[in-house]
Amino acid sequence: MEKTLSIIKPDGVSKGLIGEVIRRFEKNGIKIAAMRMLWLTKKEAEGFYAVHKSKKFFESLTTFMSSGPIVVMVLEGENVIAKNRELMGATNYLEAKEGTIRKDFATDIEKNIVHGSDAPETAVSEIKYFFCDLDIV
């Protein structure tokens, strides 16, 4: 079984979309293997998004991601990375397909409700950022 990381970003939490996002995962056969709510410090957000440090959006992204609580989850299932990315929709919500999380709820390219790992290697490192092996069922 493949695993991936999913984050409900501060805008998703503040809009009361935790249950809706989880419902969409479960409706599509995705199992939640671990979950917790936390509020990242700016330094923690910078650590998580360190791969983007040289990009111009790094400062605004890390400020946003440390602006309120988030929900981090380990998702598990067959082809779960691709399935999760399909459910999320394109990063730019204006380009996302109808019925995706981002198309339905996002308000801008940064405040796009959810984050998901983009590859198996990324998933491993992102999961380890938030969870130890004992946390994952």
C-alpha positions as CSV (number, residue, x, y, z in Angstrom):
1,M,0.0,0.0,0.0
2,E,1.3,3.4,-1.0
3,K,1.3,6.3,1.6
4,T,1.2,10.0,1.1
5,L,1.0,13.2,3.2
6,S,-2.0,15.4,3.1
7,I,-2.4,18.8,4.8
8,I,-5.6,20.8,5.3
9,K,-4.2,24.3,5.2
10,P,-5.2,27.1,7.6
11,D,-7.8,28.4,5.1
12,G,-9.4,24.9,5.0
13,V,-9.5,24.6,8.8
14,S,-10.9,28.1,9.3
15,K,-13.6,27.5,6.7
16,G,-14.7,24.4,8.6
17,L,-13.7,22.0,5.7
18,I,-11.9,19.3,7.8
19,G,-14.9,16.9,7.7
20,E,-15.6,17.6,4.0
21,V,-12.0,16.8,3.0
22,I,-12.0,13.6,5.0
23,R,-15.4,12.6,3.6
24,R,-14.0,13.0,0.0
25,F,-11.0,10.8,0.9
26,E,-13.0,8.1,2.5
27,K,-15.7,8.2,-0.3
28,N,-12.8,7.5,-2.7
29,G,-11.4,4.5,-0.8
30,I,-8.5,6.4,0.8
31,K,-7.7,5.2,4.4
32,I,-6.4,7.7,7.0
33,A,-3.5,6.0,8.7
34,A,-2.5,9.0,11.0
35,M,-3.9,12.4,11.7
36,R,-3.2,15.4,14.0
37,M,-3.9,19.1,14.2
38,L,-1.2,21.5,14.9
39,W,-0.2,25.1,14.5
40,L,3.2,25.5,12.7
41,T,5.6,28.2,13.8
42,K,7.2,30.2,11.0
43,K,10.4,28.3,11.4
44,E,8.6,24.9,11.2
45,A,6.8,26.1,8.0
46,E,10.1,27.2,6.6
47,G,11.6,23.8,7.4
48,F,8.7,21.9,5.7
49,Y,8.9,24.1,2.6
50,A,12.7,24.4,2.5
51,V,12.8,22.9,-1.0
52,H,11.1,26.2,-2.2
53,K,13.4,28.5,-0.3
54,S,14.8,30.2,-3.4
55,K,11.3,30.8,-4.9
56,K,9.7,34.2,-4.7
57,F,6.5,32.8,-3.0
58,F,8.5,31.2,-0.1
59,E,8.0,34.1,2.3
60,S,4.2,34.4,1.7
61,L,3.7,30.7,1.7
62,T,5.4,30.1,5.0
63,T,3.7,33.1,6.6
64,F,0.3,31.7,5.4
65,M,1.1,28.2,6.6
66,S,2.0,29.5,10.1
67,S,-1.1,31.7,10.3
68,G,-3.4,29.2,11.8
69,P,-4.0,25.5,12.7
70,I,-3.5,22.8,10.0
71,V,-4.5,19.1,9.9
72,V,-1.8,16.8,8.7
73,M,-2.7,13.2,7.7
74,V,-1.0,10.1,6.4
75,L,-3.2,8.7,3.6
76,E,-2.9,5.1,2.5
77,G,-4.2,3.1,-0.4
78,E,-3.6,1.9,-4.0
79,N,-2.1,4.7,-6.1
80,V,-3.0,7.1,-3.2
81,I,-0.6,9.8,-4.4
82,A,-2.2,10.1,-7.8
83,K,-5.7,9.6,-6.4
84,N,-5.2,12.3,-3.8
85,R,-3.7,14.7,-6.3
86,E,-6.8,14.1,-8.6
87,L,-9.2,14.8,-5.7
88,M,-7.3,18.0,-4.8
89,G,-7.2,19.4,-8.3
90,A,-4.6,21.7,-9.9
91,T,-2.5,23.9,-7.6
92,N,-4.1,26.9,-9.4
93,Y,-7.7,26.5,-8.4
94,L,-8.8,28.4,-11.6
95,E,-7.3,25.5,-13.6
96,A,-8.7,22.8,-11.4
97,K,-11.4,20.4,-12.7
98,E,-15.0,20.7,-11.5
99,G,-15.7,18.8,-8.4
100,T,-12.1,18.9,-7.0
101,I,-11.4,20.3,-3.5
102,R,-9.5,23.3,-4.9
103,K,-12.1,24.1,-7.5
104,D,-14.9,23.9,-5.0
105,F,-13.3,25.8,-2.1
106,A,-10.0,27.6,-2.9
107,T,-9.8,31.4,-3.1
108,D,-6.2,31.9,-4.5
109,I,-3.2,29.9,-5.6
110,E,-1.7,29.8,-2.1
111,K,-5.0,29.6,-0.1
112,N,-6.0,26.5,-1.9
113,I,-7.2,24.4,1.0
114,V,-5.0,21.3,0.8
115,H,-1.4,20.1,0.2
116,G,-0.4,16.7,-1.0
117,S,2.9,15.0,-1.7
118,D,3.7,14.8,-5.4
119,A,5.9,11.7,-5.5
120,P,6.8,8.6,-3.4
121,E,10.1,10.1,-2.4
122,T,8.5,13.4,-1.4
123,A,5.8,11.5,0.5
124,V,8.4,9.7,2.6
125,S,10.2,12.8,3.6
126,E,7.0,14.8,4.2
127,I,5.5,12.1,6.4
128,K,8.6,12.0,8.5
129,Y,8.5,15.7,9.0
130,F,5.2,15.3,11.0
131,F,5.0,11.7,12.1
132,C,7.1,8.9,13.6
133,D,6.5,5.3,12.7
134,L,4.6,4.7,15.9
135,D,2.0,7.3,14.9
136,I,1.0,5.5,11.8
137,V,-1.6,2.8,12.0
